[in-house]
Amino acid sequence: MDKKWVVMAKSGDFRQIGKSIGTDPVVARLLRNRGLSPEGMVNFLNPDTNKSPNSHLLKDVDRASIFMLAQIEQKSPIRIIGDYDIDGINATYILYRALKNMGADVDYDIPDRVKDGYGINRRLIDKAAADGKKVIVTCDNGISAYEEIRYAKEDLNLSVVVTDHHDVPYETDREGERKEILPPADFVIDPKREGDSYPFKEICGAMVAFKYMQVLYETSGEDKTDLDDLIQFVAFATVGDVMPLISENRAFVREGLSRMNETSHVGLKALIEANELEEISAYHLGFVLGPCVNAAGRLDSALKAMELFTCTDENEAKAKAKELVTLNERRKELTAEGVERAAEEIAAGGHADDHVYVIFLPDLNESVAGIVAGRLKERYDRPVFVITGEGDEVKGSGRSIEAYSMYDELNGVKELFAKFGGHPMAAGFSLPKENVSVLRQRLNENDGLTEDDMTPRKVLDMVMPIGYVSEELIRELSVLEPYGMGNPKPLFAENKATLTYAMKMGRDKNFLKLSLTGEDGRPVEAVYFNDADDFLDAYRERFGKEEEQNLLSGKGSGKVSFSYYPNLNEYNGKKTIQIVIDEFLI
């Protein structure tokens, strides 16, 4: 599929702006591309968790804190019910650790992905009641569990506090007005509630839990800075749950990474060591450590991750961390198999032209359905739902594109589901197997997507010749970290540099080491981590076989355009500028 290359065209006197905020004009332009005013740029460059919005602005949080303080004082048995993903696990740990430190009679439970599905359910509620619990606190779930919470309240006389960050379910009246459907809990803390005055809505479940504990500590007279060690778990969840790294999320992730790189937490240290990591970045949270935590809930039990987080014995923690790494390796294998099977189903199933892919793979391990959906979304650039299960009721996970609000679209056909929930970019559900084909038909009847919506865009920050890159600029660019959702790594464009040399690298000879020469005649080393053979095939088609041979022998002269970002490569104590090529335009 064709891809649109779009260069940001934000205007401004970047030399003057850079001077006023103390940065290179390139950094000033990058900040302007992120929609920041000069004042916003200063705040962005100086993130501070202490400048986070006031936690008391969350609706119900003050009343819920007064209630919880009374439960702690009365020694009421409390059960936390979290979720089996990275956000839910971290949120559970934050609540457990903070309440335990206050002397609460508290424990936790997490749903089993296969047995229970997402969020709180009757089995978990019955179990809590049978264990003598009087209070249930949810985290990263509960906002859509109306019937389950009604059951806990009315049939079992349990008190329930919901802490969540997902979209609130709603119904639409004849005039098209939305009316939210809140669960009948004693207290509901969710920044997405109607009338909630918390200004930043894009926080994860672990952040909501942390905010709740901040208010509880203030209410009790405890020093809320005693919670600061938990910021590393907020950061872990924020990156792992793909929250935008702007505003307070950026501040918490930056602070959390700083703490994690010096952590004394036994479980975190063991997980870092098991993955042979040294300095931890947002990338490692999202793509190395996070998947290990998620793998526990996907292939075994999320309680294993909680056992690692609560472990105080170093040798025991090392064994538990290695187990999570092994589970993650198995998860990778299952994902790769699932993606290929799904691609075959798309090609053979007669629905390849659908705007919304609804793929039914009955015997796919349901634990990887969401990951497979995400991989397919990236491959085909359209919303994807992957449904699994061989019983009368099946389960699905979806991943979306920017132009398609997954939660809203599912809400429009909610009568098809036994249960559903999520947000614009991801969702999960269960439904009768007989409804799968109906779901495919209904979602594609009124999807509203155009070919333009499904044409991927490569958004570039600016055209910048590689000759402009210097060590000083690379160091200045580092102030923009951590990168992630909402704050992507800067991408620059070079127009018509000369490619003089290419050599296959790696164990499988699947990436390239390159030499480039810009207009100033200065040679620059580069690497290209995408498919080496695909690139060489395209190069040969464009310039001919003889020129391809020249390139491989160091005598190339082909002019190429590409997107890239610069970094410093350190080898044997020597630092050199290196261009990491994102994509070629030949």
Salt bridges, closest charged atoms under 4 A:
ASP60 OD1 - ARG63 NH2 2.92
ASP60 OD2 - ARG193 NH1 3.15
ASP62 OD1 - HIS56 ND1 2.59
ASP87 OD2 - HIS165 NE2 3.26
ASP107 OD2 - ARG79 NH2 2.90
ASP107 OD2 - LYS133 NZ 3.02
ASP109 OD2 - LYS127 NZ 3.19
ASP116 OD1 - ARG123 NE 2.71
ASP131 OD2 - ARG79 NH1 2.90
ASP140 OD1 - HIS165 NE2 3.10
ASP140 OD1 - HIS166 ND1 3.95
GLU147 OE1 - ARG150 NE 3.14
GLU154 OE1 - ARG150 NH1 3.12
ASP155 OD1 - ARG150 NH1 3.48
ASP164 OD1 - HIS166 ND1 2.80
ASP167 OD1 - LYS192 NZ 3.35
ASP186 OD2 - LYS153 NZ 2.80
ASP196 OD1 - LYS201 NZ 3.77
GLU218 OE1 - HIS56 NE2 2.42
GLU218 OE2 - LYS224 NZ 2.99
ASP229 OD2 - ARG97 NH2 3.07
ASP241 OD2 - HIS165 NE2 3.43
GLU248 OE1 - LYS211 NZ 3.06
GLU255 OE2 - ARG259 NE 2.80
GLU307 OE1 - LYS320 NZ 3.38
GLU316 OE2 - LYS320 NZ 3.76
GLU323 OE2 - LYS304 NZ 3.20
GLU329 OE2 - LYS332 NZ 3.29
GLU333 OE1 - ARG330 NH1 3.09
GLU340 OE2 - ARG379 NH2 3.17
ASP354 OD2 - HIS351 ND1 3.48
ASP363 OD1 - ARG341 NH2 2.56
GLU366 OE2 - LYS395 NZ 3.33
ASP408 OD2 - ARG178 NH2 3.30
GLU415 OE2 - ARG442 NH2 2.80
ASP447 OD1 - HIS355 ND1 2.98
GLU451 OE2 - HIS355 NE2 3.68
ASP452 OD1 - LYS4 NZ 2.04
ASP452 OD2 - ARG457 NH2 2.93
ASP461 OD1 - ARG34 NH1 3.43
GLU471 OE1 - ARG475 NH1 3.45
ASP520 OD2 - ARG522 NE 3.79
ASP533 OD1 - LYS504 NZ 2.50
ASP537 OD1 - ARG540 NH2 2.82
GLU548 OE2 - ARG540 NH1 3.11
ASP582 OD2 - LYS458 NZ 2.58
GLU583 OE1 - LYS3 NZ 3.22
GLU583 OE1 - LYS458 NZ 3.59
